[in-house]
Amino acid sequence: MSVAAVLFAVPAGLHLASAGLCLWRLARPQRRPATRPFVTLLRPVCGLDPFDARTLGSSFALDYPAFEVLFCAAHAGDPAVPVLRDLIARHPHVNARLLIGDDRPTANPKLNNLAKGWAAAQGDLVVMTDANLLLPPDYLDRLVAEMRDDTGLVSAPPAGVMPQGLAGAVEAAFLNGFQARWQLAADTVGLGFAQGKTLMWRRAVLERAGGLAALGRDLAEDVAATKTVRAQGLRVRLARVPFGQPVGQRSLRAVWDRQLRWSRVRRDGFPALFALEILLGPWAPALGLALMGGAAWLPLVLAVWYAAEWAMTRAYGWPSGAMDVLAAVLRDVSLPALWLATWARRGISWRGTAMEPAAQ
């Protein structure tokens, strides 16, 4: 087979296979937890985003028999603190507390915020859940259901929901048709990678690795989490279906900055895999097709390419209208530039905090 044929067939085949694996995954029945042990839910807050009152409020509607919710804020003056105090007061039947303190065991401000919650957690299963995730009532059941003897961590990528405007749709296209598709497909074949939006730990697994400090060894805690679990001969598993993250309004610049940050995290954590990301968009197949003299077939190939992604996102109930298809195209137009920009430098900035990778 010629180089041009490989350039066309391999990325195109992987693209179709990833969408197919996601559809097959969705067709499987949802597992039920064998037991429902006590769970600690940790939710760090830093500022207040437009949907946070709703997403944080979803913590109080969980249908699970025994759990506690520990909200973590670094400072009493954080804008989310009054919202949380009001939510806790209005739901006295829920075992929920607000912890405030600025511990700094790592260079990662999110982990530092979580440290006091980790120390206070009463559960042997501890879930770290970002503030901007919308939790369905069966959130904990769906995570606990994936815990097996060989599982050290259950995670889930976010699904972009409720986007507003074209830039919001592009953000959702990155989250759903690109990142979630590849993460779910990889997990379906046994190669689960952690995603920081949801991390359900067996407490003993992280404690054996050195506690929260172990998650500060990489630019992002999800990369470190994946490495920590695999180093103990255990697996990262993902929830069958991701949980929604409201997107709302975005600017194209904000989308670019966010995706560049995540891209640099992937490059720092798994450089060999990131190097292959340039093949994940439609550009490599298009080039291979042109080199084979089949440029006239490009419109049909692109139609099949985006139809596969559209079918997958629609089946999952994610945004899949005409604007969302356009957003997927715009996302893919940006992929080569994003990939190249990622190699320019290694550090990231998260909520005003500069973070650099550890010295090699």
Backbone hydrogen bonds in HBPLUS format (Angstrom, degrees):
<---DONOR---> <-ACCEPTOR-->    atom                        ^
c    i                          cat <-CA-CA->   ^        H-A-AA   ^      H-
h    n   atom  resd res      DA  || num        DHA   H-A  angle D-A-AA Bond
n    s   type  num  typ     dist DA aas  dist angle  dist       angle   num
A0006-VAL N   A0002-SER O   3.00 MM   4  6.33 157.0  2.05 150.4 156.5     1
A0007-LEU N   A0003-VAL O   2.85 MM   4  6.05 159.2  1.90 151.8 158.0     2
A0008-PHE N   A0004-ALA O   3.05 MM   4  6.27 138.9  2.22 138.9 149.1     3
A0009-ALA N   A0005-ALA O   2.76 MM   4  5.88 175.6  1.76 157.5 158.7     4
A0010-VAL N   A0006-VAL O   3.02 MM   4  5.59 162.2  2.06 141.0 146.6     5
A0012-ALA N   A0008-PHE O   3.31 MM   4  6.19 155.3  2.37 144.9 151.7     6
A0013-GLY N   A0009-ALA O   2.81 MM   4  5.71 154.9  1.87 143.6 151.4     7
A0014-LEU N   A0010-VAL O   2.94 MM   4  6.11 159.8  1.98 152.6 157.9     8
A0015-HIS N   A0011-PRO O   2.91 MM   4  6.06 154.6  1.98 146.7 153.7     9
A0016-LEU N   A0012-ALA O   3.08 MM   4  6.34 168.7  2.10 152.4 154.2    10
A0017-ALA N   A0013-GLY O   2.87 MM   4  5.99 154.7  1.94 144.6 152.9    11
A0018-SER N   A0014-LEU O   2.83 MM   4  5.95 155.9  1.89 147.9 153.4    12
A0019-ALA N   A0015-HIS O   3.21 MM   4  6.50 163.6  2.24 150.2 153.6    13
A0020-GLY N   A0016-LEU O   2.95 MM   4  6.12 157.1  2.00 145.5 152.7    14
A0021-LEU N   A0017-ALA O   2.80 MM   4  6.01 155.4  1.86 151.7 157.8    15
A0022-CYS N   A0018-SER O   3.09 MM   4  6.30 154.8  2.15 145.0 151.3    16
A0023-LEU N   A0019-ALA O   3.03 MM   4  6.33 154.1  2.10 147.2 154.2    17
A0024-TRP N   A0020-GLY O   2.88 MM   4  6.12 158.0  1.93 149.9 156.3    18
A0025-ARG N   A0021-LEU O   2.85 MM   4  6.00 152.3  1.92 144.1 152.0    19
A0026-LEU N   A0022-CYS O   3.02 MM   4  6.23 153.2  2.10 142.6 149.2    20
A0027-ALA N   A0023-LEU O   3.11 MM   4  6.37 139.6  2.28 140.4 150.8    21
A0027-ALA N   A0024-TRP O   3.18 MM   3  5.11 125.9  2.49  91.9 105.8    22
A0028-ARG N   A0025-ARG O   3.21 MM   3  5.48 146.8  2.33 102.6 111.8    23
A0039-VAL N   A0066-ALA O   3.23 MM  27  6.70 148.8  2.34 137.1 144.8    24
A0068-GLU N   A0039-VAL O   3.05 MM  29  6.60 146.9  2.16 154.5 163.4    25
A0040-THR N   A0125-LEU O   2.99 MM  85  6.37 168.3  2.01 160.9 164.2    26
A0127-VAL N   A0040-THR O   2.75 MM  87  6.14 168.6  1.76 168.1 171.5    27
A0041-LEU N   A0068-GLU O   2.83 MM  27  6.07 164.4  1.85 158.3 163.7    28
A0070-LEU N   A0041-LEU O   2.80 MM  29  6.13 166.7  1.82 164.9 168.9    29
A0042-LEU N   A0127-VAL O   2.66 MM  85  5.87 176.7  1.66 172.0 173.2    30
A0129-THR N   A0042-LEU O   2.86 MM  87  6.10 172.5  1.87 177.9 179.5    31
A0043-ARG N   A0070-LEU O   3.04 MM  27  6.36 161.5  2.07 147.1 150.3    32
A0072-CYS N   A0043-ARG O   3.02 MM  29  6.13 159.6  2.06 135.8 137.9    33
A0045-VAL N   A0072-CYS O   2.85 MM  27  6.07 157.0  1.90 174.4 167.9    34
A0052-ASP N   A0049-ASP O   3.04 MM   3  5.29 162.9  2.07 116.6 122.1    35
A0054-ARG N   A0051-PHE O   3.03 MM   3  5.49 124.4  2.35 109.8 123.2    36
A0055-THR N   A0051-PHE O   2.92 MM   4  6.18 164.5  1.95 156.5 161.7    37
A0056-LEU N   A0052-ASP O   2.74 MM   4  5.62 166.8  1.76 150.6 155.3    38
A0057-GLY N   A0053-ALA O   3.05 MM   4  5.76 142.1  2.19 122.4 133.5    39
A0058-SER N   A0054-ARG O   3.08 MM   4  6.29 130.2  2.34 137.1 148.2    40
A0058-SER N   A0055-THR O   3.22 MM   3  5.24 135.9  2.43  93.9 105.5    41
A0059-SER N   A0056-LEU O   3.09 MM   3  5.65 159.9  2.13 113.4 119.7    42
A0060-PHE N   A0057-GLY O   3.07 MM   3  5.76 162.5  2.10 119.3 124.0    43
A0061-ALA N   A0058-SER O   3.28 MM   3  5.37 167.9  2.29 106.9 110.3    44
A0063-ASP N   A0137-PRO O   2.79 MM  74  5.01 166.2  1.81 127.1 132.0    45
A0069-VAL N   A0095-ASN O   2.83 MM  26  6.28 156.3  1.89 153.4 160.2    46
A0097-ARG N   A0069-VAL O   2.91 MM  28  6.40 153.1  1.98 162.2 171.1    47
A0071-PHE N   A0097-ARG O   2.88 MM  26  6.20 169.7  1.89 167.0 165.4    48
A0099-LEU N   A0071-PHE O   2.75 MM  28  6.01 175.0  1.76 167.9 168.4    49
A0073-ALA N   A0099-LEU O   2.95 MM  26  6.33 161.6  1.99 164.5 170.2    50
A0101-GLY N   A0073-ALA O   3.08 MM  28  6.63 151.1  2.17 150.7 159.5    51
A0078-ASP N   A0075-HIS O   3.16 MM   3  5.57 165.6  2.18 115.1 116.9    52
A0081-VAL N   A0078-ASP O   2.96 MM   3  5.59 155.8  2.02 121.7 128.6    53
A0084-LEU N   A0080-ALA O   2.98 MM   4  6.22 159.3  2.02 157.7 163.9    54
A0085-ARG N   A0081-VAL O   2.93 MM   4  6.15 162.6  1.96 158.1 162.9    55
A0086-ASP N   A0082-PRO O   3.03 MM   4  6.17 154.8  2.10 144.2 150.6    56
A0087-LEU N   A0083-VAL O   2.98 MM   4  6.23 158.7  2.02 147.8 153.9    57
A0088-ILE N   A0084-LEU O   2.88 MM   4  6.07 165.8  1.90 155.7 159.0    58
A0089-ALA N   A0085-ARG O   3.01 MM   4  6.13 156.8  2.07 141.4 147.9    59
A0090-ARG N   A0086-ASP O   2.98 MM   4  6.18 145.2  2.11 145.7 154.9    60
A0091-HIS N   A0088-ILE O   3.24 MM   3  5.25 154.1  2.31  99.9 107.6    61
A0094-VAL N   A0091-HIS O   3.10 MM   3  5.77 168.6  2.11 122.4 126.0    62
A0096-ALA N   A0094-VAL O   2.89 MM   2  5.65 115.9  2.31 114.9  97.9    63
A0112-ASN N   A0108-ASN O   2.99 MM   4  6.25 159.0  2.03 154.9 161.8    64
A0113-ASN N   A0109-PRO O   3.02 MM   4  6.14 149.9  2.11 139.6 146.7    65
A0114-LEU N   A0110-LYS O   3.09 MM   4  6.37 143.5  2.23 141.4 151.4    66
A0114-LEU N   A0111-LEU O   3.07 MM   3  4.97 120.0  2.44  92.2 107.5    67
A0115-ALA N   A0111-LEU O   3.03 MM   4  6.17 125.0  2.34 144.2 158.0    68
A0115-ALA N   A0112-ASN O   3.31 MM   3  5.22 144.1  2.45  94.9 104.7    69
A0117-GLY N   A0114-LEU O   2.97 MM   3  5.21 120.5  2.33 104.9 120.6    70
A0118-TRP N   A0114-LEU O   2.88 MM   4  6.16 158.5  1.93 161.7 168.9    71
A0119-ALA N   A0115-ALA O   3.03 MM   4  6.27 157.7  2.08 149.6 155.3    72
A0120-ALA N   A0116-LYS O   3.12 MM   4  6.24 140.3  2.28 134.3 144.3    73
A0120-ALA N   A0117-GLY O   3.15 MM   3  5.07 122.9  2.50  92.1 106.6    74
A0121-ALA N   A0117-GLY O   2.91 MM   4  5.90 123.4  2.24 145.4 159.1    75
A0203-ARG N   A0124-ASP O   2.83 MM  79  5.26 172.5  1.84 159.8 159.2    76
A0126-VAL N   A0201-TRP O   3.03 MM  75  5.22 156.7  2.08 142.8 149.8    77
A0201-TRP N   A0126-VAL O   2.76 MM  75  5.22 165.6  1.78 154.0 149.5    78
A0128-MET N   A0199-LEU O   2.82 MM  71  5.07 161.7  1.85 137.7 141.4    79
A0199-LEU N   A0128-MET O   2.97 MM  71  5.07 146.2  2.09 138.8 148.2    80
A0130-ASP N   A0197-LYS O   3.08 MM  67  5.15 157.1  2.14 136.6 142.5    81
A0133-LEU N   A0130-ASP O   3.38 MM   3  5.82 155.6  2.44 119.0 117.8    82
A0134-LEU N   A0244-GLY O   2.81 MM 110  5.41 172.0  1.82 169.6 170.6    83
A0139-TYR N   A0136-PRO O   3.02 MM   3  5.24 153.0  2.09 125.4 123.2    84
A0142-ARG N   A0138-ASP O   2.96 MM   4  6.15 160.8  2.00 160.8 165.5    85
A0143-LEU N   A0139-TYR O   3.23 MM   4  6.51 139.1  2.40 141.9 152.5    86
A0143-LEU N   A0140-LEU O   3.21 MM   3  5.15 128.5  2.49  94.2 107.5    87
A0144-VAL N   A0140-LEU O   2.86 MM   4  6.03 177.2  1.86 161.1 162.0    88
A0145-ALA N   A0141-ASP O   2.93 MM   4  5.93 149.6  2.02 145.3 153.2    89
A0146-GLU N   A0143-LEU O   3.02 MM   3  5.60 150.7  2.11 114.0 122.0    90
A0147-MET N   A0144-VAL O   3.05 MM   3  5.36 162.6  2.08 112.6 118.2    91
A0151-THR N   A0148-ARG O   3.08 MM   3  5.18 167.2  2.09 115.5 117.1    92
A0235-ARG N   A0150-ASP O   2.83 MM  85  6.05 153.6  1.89 154.5 163.5    93
A0152-GLY N   A0235-ARG O   3.07 MM  83  5.81 159.8  2.11 144.1 150.0    94
A0202-ARG N   A0152-GLY O   3.34 MM  50  5.80 154.1  2.41 154.2 147.8    95
A0237-ARG N   A0153-LEU O   3.03 MM  84  6.47 163.7  2.06 158.6 162.6    96
A0154-VAL N   A0200-MET O   2.97 MM  46  4.99 157.6  2.02 137.8 144.9    97
A0200-MET N   A0154-VAL O   2.74 MM  46  4.99 172.5  1.74 162.6 163.1    98
A0155-SER N   A0237-ARG O   2.82 MM  82  6.27 156.4  1.88 154.0 162.0    99
A0239-ALA N   A0155-SER O   2.89 MM  84  6.32 147.0  2.00 163.3 172.4   100
A0159-ALA N   A0243-PHE O   2.91 MM  84  5.71 155.6  1.97 139.3 140.3   101
A0245-GLN N   A0159-ALA O   2.74 MM  86  5.69 157.7  1.78 156.2 152.8   102
A0161-VAL N   A0245-GLN O   3.11 MM  84  5.76 169.1  2.12 129.3 131.1   103
A0247-VAL N   A0161-VAL O   2.79 MM  86  5.90 151.2  1.87 171.9 177.5   104
A0248-GLY N   A0162-MET O   2.99 MM  86  5.81 151.0  2.07 123.2 131.1   105
A0164-GLN N   A0248-GLY O   2.98 MM  84  4.81 152.2  2.06 120.5 111.6   106
A0169-ALA N   A0165-GLY O   3.04 MM   4  6.31 148.5  2.14 143.0 152.2   107
A0170-VAL N   A0166-LEU O   2.91 MM   4  6.26 146.1  2.03 148.4 158.0   108
A0171-GLU N   A0167-ALA O   3.01 MM   4  6.33 157.4  2.06 148.1 153.7   109
A0172-ALA N   A0168-GLY O   3.01 MM   4  6.31 158.6  2.05 146.5 152.0   110
A0173-ALA N   A0169-ALA O   2.86 MM   4  6.07 146.1  1.97 141.8 151.7   111
A0174-PHE N   A0170-VAL O   3.00 MM   4  6.33 149.6  2.09 149.2 156.1   112
A0175-LEU N   A0171-GLU O   3.04 MM   4  6.37 162.0  2.08 149.4 154.3   113
A0176-ASN N   A0172-ALA O   2.81 MM   4  5.87 163.7  1.84 154.7 158.7   114
A0179-GLN N   A0174-PHE O   2.89 MM   5  6.09 175.4  1.89 170.1 169.4   115
A0180-ALA N   A0175-LEU O   2.88 MM   5  5.92 152.2  1.96 137.3 146.5   116
A0181-ARG N   A0176-ASN O   3.13 MM   5  6.28 136.0  2.34 152.9 164.0   117
A0182-TRP N   A0178-PHE O   3.18 MM   4  6.28 166.9  2.20 148.4 151.5   118
A0183-GLN N   A0179-GLN O   2.95 MM   4  6.12 162.1  1.98 154.3 160.1   119
A0184-LEU N   A0180-ALA O   2.82 MM   4  5.83 169.5  1.84 154.3 157.5   120
A0185-ALA N   A0181-ARG O   3.01 MM   4  6.05 159.3  2.06 143.8 150.3   121
A0186-ALA N   A0182-TRP O   2.94 MM   4  6.02 160.1  1.98 143.9 149.5   122
A0187-ASP N   A0183-GLN O   2.98 MM   4  6.18 161.9  2.02 148.6 153.5   123
A0188-THR N   A0184-LEU O   2.93 MM   4  6.09 148.7  2.03 145.1 153.9   124
A0189-VAL N   A0186-ALA O   3.20 MM   3  5.45 137.5  2.39 101.0 111.8   125
A0191-LEU N   A0186-ALA O   2.77 MM   5  4.95 159.5  1.81 140.3 137.0   126
A0190-GLY N   A0187-ASP O   2.92 MM   3  4.86 161.6  1.95 107.3 110.4   127
A0198-THR N   A0195-GLN O   3.25 MM   3  6.33 151.2  2.34 135.6 137.0   128
A0205-VAL N   A0202-ARG O   2.86 MM   3  5.46 135.0  2.07 118.1 130.2   129
A0207-GLU N   A0203-ARG O   3.01 MM   4  6.22 160.2  2.05 154.2 160.7   130
A0208-ARG N   A0204-ALA O   2.95 MM   4  6.01 154.1  2.01 143.0 148.9   131
A0209-ALA N   A0206-LEU O   3.11 MM   3  5.13 128.5  2.39  95.0 108.6   132
A0211-GLY N   A0206-LEU O   2.81 MM   5  5.13 153.9  1.88 141.1 138.6   133
A0210-GLY N   A0207-GLU O   3.04 MM   3  5.11 156.2  2.10 103.5 111.2   134
A0214-ALA N   A0211-GLY O   2.96 MM   3  5.78 150.9  2.05 122.8 129.6   135
A0215-LEU N   A0212-LEU O   2.88 MM   3  5.39 144.0  2.01 112.7 122.9   136
A0216-GLY N   A0213-ALA O   3.10 MM   3  5.31 159.5  2.14 106.4 112.8   137
A0224-ALA N   A0220-ALA O   3.35 MM   4  6.69 171.0  2.36 152.0 154.0   138
A0225-ALA N   A0221-GLU O   2.80 MM   4  5.85 145.6  1.92 138.1 148.5   139
A0226-THR N   A0222-ASP O   3.03 MM   4  6.23 159.6  2.08 145.3 148.8   140
A0227-LYS N   A0223-VAL O   3.15 MM   4  6.48 166.2  2.17 154.3 157.4   141
A0228-THR N   A0224-ALA O   2.83 MM   4  5.96 156.1  1.89 148.9 156.3   142
A0229-VAL N   A0225-ALA O   3.00 MM   4  6.17 163.6  2.03 154.8 157.6   143
A0230-ARG N   A0226-THR O   3.08 MM   4  6.22 171.2  2.09 152.2 155.0   144
A0231-ALA N   A0227-LYS O   2.94 MM   4  5.96 148.3  2.04 144.1 152.4   145
A0232-GLN N   A0229-VAL O   3.08 MM   3  5.48 148.2  2.19 107.6 116.8   146
A0234-LEU N   A0229-VAL O   3.25 MM   5  5.49 158.0  2.30 148.0 143.8   147
A0233-GLY N   A0230-ARG O   2.97 MM   3  5.08 160.7  2.00 113.4 114.9   148
A0255-VAL N   A0251-SER O   3.01 MM   4  6.35 155.8  2.07 152.6 159.3   149
A0256-TRP N   A0252-LEU O   2.96 MM   4  6.18 162.6  1.99 147.7 152.2   150
A0257-ASP N   A0253-ARG O   2.89 MM   4  6.14 169.2  1.90 155.4 157.8   151
A0258-ARG N   A0254-ALA O   2.98 MM   4  6.09 161.3  2.01 146.8 152.0   152
A0259-GLN N   A0255-VAL O   2.96 MM   4  6.10 168.1  1.97 154.8 158.2   153
A0260-LEU N   A0256-TRP O   2.84 MM   4  5.97 154.1  1.90 153.2 160.8   154
A0261-ARG N   A0257-ASP O   3.02 MM   4  6.20 151.9  2.10 141.8 149.0   155
A0262-TRP N   A0258-ARG O   3.06 MM   4  6.40 165.8  2.08 153.2 155.8   156
A0263-SER N   A0259-GLN O   2.82 MM   4  5.91 151.7  1.90 142.3 151.3   157
A0264-ARG N   A0260-LEU O   2.94 MM   4  6.12 154.3  2.01 145.7 151.4   158
A0265-VAL N   A0261-ARG O   3.04 MM   4  6.34 146.5  2.15 144.0 153.7   159
A0266-ARG N   A0262-TRP O   2.99 MM   4  6.34 157.0  2.04 149.9 155.0   160
A0267-ARG N   A0263-SER O   2.94 MM   4  6.20 157.4  1.99 147.4 154.1   161
A0268-ASP N   A0264-ARG O   2.93 MM   4  6.04 158.7  1.98 145.1 150.3   162
A0269-GLY N   A0265-VAL O   2.95 MM   4  6.07 156.4  2.01 147.4 154.1   163
A0270-PHE N   A0266-ARG O   2.84 MM   4  5.67 167.8  1.86 150.2 154.4   164
A0274-PHE N   A0270-PHE O   2.95 MM   4  6.18 161.2  1.99 157.0 163.2   165
A0275-ALA N   A0271-PRO O   2.93 MM   4  6.09 151.3  2.01 146.9 153.6   166
A0276-LEU N   A0273-LEU O   3.08 MM   3  5.42 139.6  2.25 104.6 115.4   167
A0277-GLU N   A0274-PHE O   2.89 MM   3  5.14 157.1  1.94 110.8 118.5   168
A0279-LEU N   A0276-LEU O   2.96 MM   3  5.72 163.9  1.99 122.5 127.7   169
A0280-LEU N   A0277-GLU O   2.96 MM   3  5.22 168.1  1.97 115.1 118.9   170
A0286-ALA N   A0282-PRO O   3.03 MM   4  6.12 153.0  2.11 144.0 152.4   171
A0287-LEU N   A0283-TRP O   2.90 MM   4  6.10 156.0  1.96 150.3 156.3   172
A0288-GLY N   A0284-ALA O   2.92 MM   4  6.16 166.3  1.93 156.1 159.8   173
A0289-LEU N   A0285-PRO O   2.86 MM   4  6.01 157.5  1.91 147.9 154.0   174
A0290-ALA N   A0286-ALA O   2.98 MM   4  6.19 157.3  2.04 144.6 150.6   175
A0291-LEU N   A0287-LEU O   2.92 MM   4  6.19 159.2  1.96 154.0 159.5   176
A0292-MET N   A0288-GLY O   3.08 MM   4  6.30 135.0  2.29 139.1 150.6   177
A0292-MET N   A0289-LEU O   3.18 MM   3  5.15 130.3  2.44  93.3 106.6   178
A0294-GLY N   A0289-LEU O   2.85 MM   5  5.14 159.4  1.90 158.1 152.1   179
A0293-GLY N   A0290-ALA O   2.94 MM   3  5.06 158.1  1.99 106.5 112.7   180
A0297-TRP N   A0294-GLY O   2.88 MM   3  5.60 158.3  1.93 123.1 129.7   181
A0298-LEU N   A0295-ALA O   3.02 MM   3  5.29 164.8  2.04 112.6 117.4   182
A0301-VAL N   A0297-TRP O   3.02 MM   4  6.28 160.1  2.06 156.2 162.7   183
A0302-LEU N   A0298-LEU O   2.87 MM   4  6.08 166.8  1.89 164.1 166.5   184
A0303-ALA N   A0299-PRO O   2.97 MM   4  6.10 150.3  2.06 140.5 149.0   185
A0304-VAL N   A0300-LEU O   3.00 MM   4  6.28 158.4  2.05 150.7 155.3   186
A0305-TRP N   A0301-VAL O   2.85 MM   4  6.04 155.7  1.91 147.0 154.9   187
A0306-TYR N   A0302-LEU O   2.98 MM   4  6.17 171.3  1.99 155.5 154.9   188
A0307-ALA N   A0303-ALA O   2.92 MM   4  5.91 143.0  2.06 138.3 149.6   189
A0308-ALA N   A0304-VAL O   3.03 MM   4  6.14 153.0  2.10 147.5 152.1   190
A0310-TRP N   A0306-TYR O   2.85 MM   4  5.97 161.5  1.88 146.6 152.6   191
A0311-ALA N   A0307-ALA O   2.89 MM   4  6.01 158.4  1.94 146.8 152.0   192
A0312-MET N   A0308-ALA O   3.17 MM   4  6.38 154.2  2.24 142.7 149.2   193
A0313-THR N   A0309-GLU O   2.93 MM   4  6.21 171.6  1.94 161.7 162.6   194
A0314-ARG N   A0310-TRP O   2.89 MM   4  5.93 159.6  1.93 150.1 156.4   195
A0315-ALA N   A0311-ALA O   3.04 MM   4  6.07 154.5  2.11 138.6 145.5   196
A0316-TYR N   A0312-MET O   3.17 MM   4  6.45 146.4  2.28 146.3 154.8   197
A0318-TRP N   A0313-THR O   2.95 MM   5  5.24 154.2  2.01 164.4 158.0   198
A0317-GLY N   A0314-ARG O   2.98 MM   3  5.02 151.8  2.07 101.6 110.7   199
A0324-ASP N   A0321-GLY O   3.07 MM   3  5.17 122.1  2.41  97.1 112.0   200
A0325-VAL N   A0321-GLY O   3.09 MM   4  6.49 144.6  2.22 149.6 159.3   201
A0326-LEU N   A0322-ALA O   3.05 MM   4  6.38 161.7  2.09 151.1 155.9   202
A0327-ALA N   A0323-MET O   2.82 MM   4  6.04 149.4  1.91 140.6 150.0   203
A0328-ALA N   A0324-ASP O   3.00 MM   4  6.23 143.8  2.13 135.8 144.5   204
A0329-VAL N   A0325-VAL O   3.12 MM   4  6.49 150.7  2.21 146.4 153.9   205
A0330-LEU N   A0326-LEU O   2.95 MM   4  6.30 161.9  1.98 153.9 158.5   206
A0331-ARG N   A0327-ALA O   2.82 MM   4  6.02 153.2  1.89 146.2 154.2   207
A0332-ASP N   A0328-ALA O   3.03 MM   4  6.26 159.2  2.08 143.8 148.5   208
A0333-VAL N   A0329-VAL O   2.90 MM   4  6.21 144.2  2.03 147.2 158.1   209
A0334-SER N   A0330-LEU O   3.18 MM   4  6.43 143.8  2.32 142.1 150.2   210
A0334-SER N   A0331-ARG O   3.07 MM   3  5.30 127.2  2.36  98.8 112.2   211
A0335-LEU N   A0332-ASP O   3.26 MM   3  5.06 142.9  2.41  93.3 103.5   212
A0338-LEU N   A0334-SER O   2.88 MM   4  6.00 160.3  1.92 161.8 168.5   213
A0339-TRP N   A0335-LEU O   2.86 MM   4  5.99 160.6  1.90 155.0 159.8   214
A0340-LEU N   A0336-PRO O   2.99 MM   4  6.21 161.0  2.02 149.1 153.8   215
A0341-ALA N   A0337-ALA O   2.88 MM   4  6.01 161.5  1.91 148.9 154.5   216
A0342-THR N   A0338-LEU O   3.05 MM   4  6.16 141.6  2.20 141.8 151.2   217
A0343-TRP N   A0340-LEU O   3.17 MM   3  5.60 138.7  2.35 106.9 116.6   218
A0344-ALA N   A0341-ALA O   3.08 MM   3  5.31 154.8  2.15 106.3 114.2   219
A0348-ILE N   A0355-MET O   2.89 MM   7  5.33 162.6  1.92 157.3 162.9   220
A0355-MET N   A0348-ILE O   2.78 MM   7  5.33 170.4  1.79 162.3 160.8   221
A0350-TRP N   A0353-THR O   2.89 MM   3  5.16 162.6  1.92 142.9 143.0   222
A0353-THR N   A0350-TRP O   2.98 MM   3  5.16 163.6  2.01 112.5 117.6   223
